[in-house]
Amino acid sequence: MEARAQLKYARISPRKVKIVCDLIRGKDAKVARAILENTPKAASELMVKVLGSAVANAENNLGLDPEKLYVSETYADPGPILKRGMPRAQGRMYRINKRTSHITIVVAEKE
């Protein structure tokens, strides 16, 4: 059995989140939390909350033992892009893309 948690429309680029996802994939839930809390990346703060939610979902909704949980999947999909503009010379405008992410963490119980 596996439990999942998802954070949608996070105002951070998926490229930045994927770096942190690779750090915790396949690790125990407690070890993954420790890694995230000691990683100086902006995405790690968001992922600590999502990981905590996934563990809580596993414990409360499915009755899994939180000591035996590990991160089976974690990924960041691109969300909608907020398109903004920066004024440039001679009345032109350069586009600035403010990217968003959908962060998903799946935890499962070890056999």
Residue pairs with C-beta under 8 A, 6 or more apart in sequence:
1 58
1 62
1 64
1 108
1 109
2 58
2 72
2 106
2 107
2 108
2 109
3 54
3 55
3 57
3 58
3 61
3 62
3 64
3 106
3 107
3 108
4 54
4 57
4 73
4 104
4 105
4 106
4 107
5 50
5 51
5 53
5 54
5 57
5 104
5 105
6 50
6 102
6 103
6 104
6 105
7 46
7 49
7 50
7 101
7 102
7 103
7 104
8 79
8 102
9 79
9 80
9 100
9 101
9 102
10 17
10 46
10 79
10 100
10 101
10 102
10 103
11 98
11 100
12 42
12 43
12 46
12 99
12 100
12 101
13 99
13 101
14 76
14 77
14 78
14 79
14 99
14 101
15 99
16 41
16 42
16 43
17 43
17 46
17 47
17 76
17 101
17 103
18 75
18 76
19 41
19 43
20 36
20 39
20 41
20 43
20 44
20 47
21 47
21 74
21 75
21 76
21 103
23 35
23 36
23 39
24 32
24 35
24 36
24 47
24 51
24 71
24 74
25 71
25 73
25 74
26 70
26 71
26 72
27 35
27 70
27 71
28 69
28 70
28 71
29 51
29 55
29 66
29 69
29 70
29 71
29 107
30 67
32 51
32 70
32 71
33 48
33 51
33 52
36 44
36 47
36 48
36 51
37 44
37 48
43 76
43 103
46 103
47 74
47 103
47 105
50 103
50 104
50 105
51 71
51 105
51 107
54 105
54 106
54 107
55 66
55 69
55 107
58 64
58 66
58 69
58 107
58 109
59 65
59 66
64 109
65 109
68 109
68 110
69 107
69 108
69 109
69 110
70 107
70 108
70 109
70 110
71 105
71 106
71 107
72 106
72 107
72 108
73 104
73 105
73 106
74 103
74 104
74 105
74 106
75 103
75 104
76 101
76 102
76 103
76 104
77 101
77 102
77 104
78 99
78 100
78 101
78 102
79 99
79 100
79 101
79 102
80 100
81 97
81 98
81 99
81 100
82 97
82 98
82 99
82 100
83 95
83 96
83 97
83 98
84 95
84 96
84 97
84 98
85 93
85 94
85 95
85 96
86 93
86 94
86 95
86 96
87 93
88 94
